[in-house]
Structure formats: structure tokens, C-alpha cells
């Protein structure tokens, strides 16, 4: 593996990891809200969450560009108050990847939470467990396989993110050039097929490894819950 490819892989793992971990609490909160509560506008919120799945990724990237630009509603205050900018930075790539991964994470977690029998939670509370203790000892362990599935799906989606990223933070080698962007750049070069094959093989390998680890953890958790 050349140093250039190693840099791309390290950057992809960094962007995917930060995107997934950053979106994890948001995804879980939204999943819980959609699974356990009813409120006006719930259908609209669900639709907004899943918009990145159906609109062209370049539209998502364009919206992020407007929002995080120096004159945007978020980018402006970040730059004025903290001197921080995510434009053409790996942090911007992580934001784009996280936004694109969010719908998959929310859906997997929501289905898992909905599958937990609420009567178990009610029984725990009648036996003296508080709301948070019932959540930590009943709901969370039972929903954990779905949460893990959501994390893996989000990470895999982050690794494969292209359209929103290149629109939002461009394709800057060593800064925003993740695996998909590096593959695209190699395709534009004469004789770049060898590099494309290497990068594609690495992408497939990373995604398969993530899925295998997720399945192993989910099976182990399932066996532990079965014993309990």
C-alpha cells in the first residue's frame, strides 16, 4: 500500500468514525422519539429525517454549503465566535457523511426500539425501578442489536459517501479526499485503473469487516439475552 492510499484509508476511517459517533446520540434520540411518542408533525419529522435517502446527494451537499458557509446561519457564527470553519476540511466531510448516514441509523434503531415489549418496562416500573433504570436494564439491552446494526449501517454509509461530500467540501487530497472521492479522481487519470482496483478492494473489505463484526456482536448479545 502506497503512502497516498494509506492516507486516503486513514482519512476515510476518521471521517466515517467521527460521522457515526457524532450522529449516534442524535439518531438514537430521534429513533426513541418516533418509536415511543405521538405528537403533531410526527409524520413530517419522519419525512425530513429520511429526505437524504430520496433527494440527490448533491442537493444535500448544496444545503450544507449554504448553512455552513461563512455567511450562513451556522457557518457565520462558528467563524465569528470561535474562528472555526468546516469548509474544505475533513470535519465538513464528516458532517456530510453523518447527515447522509442518519436516516439509516434512525430507521434501524427505531425498529429495534419498537420491537421491545413495553409491558416489560411497565413491569419493571411496578417493581420499583425508575424510568431511567428501566430504560438501562430493559429497553437498552433488548434494543442493543438494532442499535449496533444502525451504527454499522451508518459507518458503512459514511465510508461510501460521495455526492454530498464533493459538493460541500470538494475533493482536497489529504483533507477531504475519502475513498469514493479518491476512486473518482483515479478514474479521471489515464492509467488509473490499477489504483481504482486497489481502492475498490479496500472499500469492499472495510465494509465487509464492519458487517461481520456487527453480526458477531449481535449474535453474542442475542445469546446473552437468551440465557438471561
C-alpha positions in Angstrom: 0.0 0.0 0.0 1.4 3.4 -1.0 1.5 6.3 1.3 -1.1 8.1 -0.8 -3.5 5.2 -0.5 -2.7 4.8 3.2 -3.6 8.5 3.7 -6.9 8.0 1.9 -7.8 5.0 4.1 -6.9 6.7 7.3 -8.9 9.8 6.4 -11.9 7.6 5.4 -11.8 5.8 8.7 -11.5 9.1 10.6 -14.4 10.7 8.7 -16.6 7.6 9.0 -15.9 7.1 12.7 -16.4 10.7 13.6 -19.6 10.9 11.5 -21.1 7.8 13.0 -20.2 8.6 16.6 -21.3 12.2 16.2 -24.7 11.1 14.9 -25.2 8.2 17.3 -26.9 10.2 20.1 -28.9 12.3 17.7 -30.0 9.1 15.8 -31.0 7.3 19.0 -32.9 10.3 20.4 -34.8 10.7 17.1 -35.5 6.9 17.0 -36.8 7.0 20.5 -39.0 10.0 19.8 -40.5 8.4 16.8 -40.9 4.9 18.4 -42.3 5.9 21.8 -44.2 9.2 21.4 -47.0 10.7 19.4 -47.1 14.4 18.6 -48.3 16.8 15.9 -45.9 16.8 13.0 -44.5 13.3 13.6 -45.0 12.2 10.0 -43.4 15.4 8.8 -40.4 14.9 11.1 -40.0 11.3 9.9 -40.1 12.6 6.3 -37.5 15.2 6.9 -35.2 12.7 8.6 -35.4 10.4 5.6 -35.0 13.1 2.9 -31.3 12.4 2.3 -32.3 9.0 1.1 -34.5 10.2 -1.7 -33.2 13.6 -2.8 -30.0 13.7 -4.9 -26.9 13.8 -2.6 -25.7 17.0 -4.4 -28.8 18.8 -3.1 -27.9 17.8 0.5 -24.4 19.0 -0.1 -25.7 22.3 -1.6 -27.9 22.9 1.5 -24.9 22.1 3.8 -22.9 24.6 1.7 -25.5 27.3 2.3 -25.8 26.5 6.0 -22.1 26.3 6.9 -20.7 28.9 4.5 -19.1 31.9 6.2 -22.3 33.9 5.7 -24.6 31.0 6.6 -26.8 30.6 9.7 -24.3 28.1 11.3 -21.1 28.8 9.5 -21.2 32.5 10.2 -21.4 32.3 14.0 -18.9 29.5 14.1 -16.3 31.6 12.3 -17.1 34.9 14.1 -17.3 33.5 17.6 -14.9 30.5 17.6 -12.8 31.1 14.5 -13.9 27.7 13.2 -14.7 26.7 9.6 -15.6 23.3 8.2 -15.3 24.4 4.6 -12.8 22.2 2.7 -11.9 20.5 5.9 -12.3 16.8 7.0 -14.7 18.0 9.6 -17.0 19.1 6.9 -16.7 15.8 5.2 -17.7 14.1 8.5 -20.7 16.4 8.7 -21.8 15.5 5.2 -21.3 11.8 5.8 -23.1 11.9 9.1 -26.2 13.6 7.5 -26.3 11.0 4.8 -26.0 8.2 7.3 -28.6 9.5 9.8 -31.7 8.1 8.1 -30.3 4.5 8.1 -29.2 4.8 11.7 -32.6 6.1 12.8 -34.6 3.5 10.9 -32.6 0.5 12.3 -32.8 1.9 15.9 -36.5 2.8 15.7 -37.4 -0.7 14.5 -35.4 -2.2 17.3 -37.0 0.1 20.0 -40.5 -0.6 18.7 -39.8 -4.4 19.0 -39.2 -4.1 22.7 -42.4 -5.1 24.6 -43.4 -2.0 26.6 -45.1 -4.4 29.1 -41.6 -5.4 30.3 -40.8 -1.8 31.0 -44.1 -1.3 32.8 -43.5 -4.5 34.9 -40.0 -3.2 35.9 -41.5 0.1 37.0 -44.2 -1.5 39.1 -41.4 -3.4 40.9 -39.8 -0.1 41.9 -37.5 0.6 39.0 -37.4 4.2 38.0 -37.8 5.4 34.4 -34.1 5.6 33.7 -33.3 2.3 35.5 -36.0 0.5 33.4 -34.5 2.0 30.3 -30.9 1.0 31.2 -31.8 -2.6 32.3 -34.7 -3.5 30.0 -35.0 -1.3 26.9 -31.4 -0.7 26.1 -30.2 -4.3 26.3 -33.1 -5.6 24.2 -32.7 -2.8 21.6 -28.9 -3.1 21.5 -28.7 -5.4 18.4 -30.7 -2.9 16.4 -28.6 0.0 17.7 -25.4 -1.8 16.7 -26.9 -2.5 13.3 -27.7 1.2 12.9 -24.1 2.1 13.9 -22.7 -0.3 11.3 -25.0 0.8 8.6 -24.2 4.4 9.4 -20.4 3.7 9.3 -20.7 1.8 6.0 -22.8 4.6 4.5 -20.3 7.1 5.7 -17.4 5.2 4.0 -19.3 5.3 0.7 -20.5 8.9 0.8 -19.6 10.8 -2.3 -22.2 13.3 -3.7 -22.9 15.5 -0.7 -19.2 15.5 0.3 -17.8 16.6 -3.0 -20.4 19.3 -3.3 -19.9 20.6 0.2 -16.2 20.3 0.8 -14.8 19.5 -2.6 -12.1 16.9 -3.3 -9.0 18.0 -1.5 -6.2 15.4 -1.3 -5.1 14.7 2.3 -8.0 16.8 3.7 -11.4 15.7 2.3 -10.4 13.0 -0.2 -12.0 9.8 1.2 -12.2 6.5 -0.6 -15.1 7.3 -3.0 -13.5 10.7 -4.0 -10.1 9.1 -4.5 -11.7 6.5 -6.8 -13.4 9.2 -8.7 -10.1 11.1 -9.0 -8.3 8.0 -10.2 -10.9 7.3 -12.8 -10.2 10.7 -14.3 -6.5 9.9 -14.8 -5.1 7.9 -17.7 -3.9 4.6 -16.5 -5.6 4.9 -13.1 -7.4 1.6 -13.3 -4.8 -0.1 -11.0 -5.4 2.4 -8.3 -9.1 2.1 -8.7 -9.0 -1.6 -8.2 -6.9 -1.2 -5.1 -9.2 1.4 -3.6 -12.3 -0.5 -4.5 -11.0 -3.7 -2.9 -10.2 -1.8 0.3 -13.7 -0.2 0.3 -15.3 -3.6 0.0 -13.0 -5.1 2.6 -13.7 -2.4 5.1 -17.5 -2.7 4.6 -17.5 -6.5 4.9 -15.3 -6.3 8.0 -17.8 -3.9 9.6 -20.7 -6.1 8.8 -19.0 -9.3 10.1 -18.1 -7.6 13.4 -21.7 -6.3 13.8 -23.2 -9.7 13.1 -20.8 -11.3 15.6 -21.6 -8.8 18.3 -25.3 -9.0 17.7 -25.3 -12.9 17.9 -23.3 -12.7 21.1 -25.7 -10.2 22.6 -28.6 -12.3 21.5 -27.2 -15.4 23.2 -26.6 -13.5 26.4 -30.1 -12.1 26.5 -31.5 -15.6 25.8 -29.6 -17.0 28.8 -30.9 -14.2 31.0 
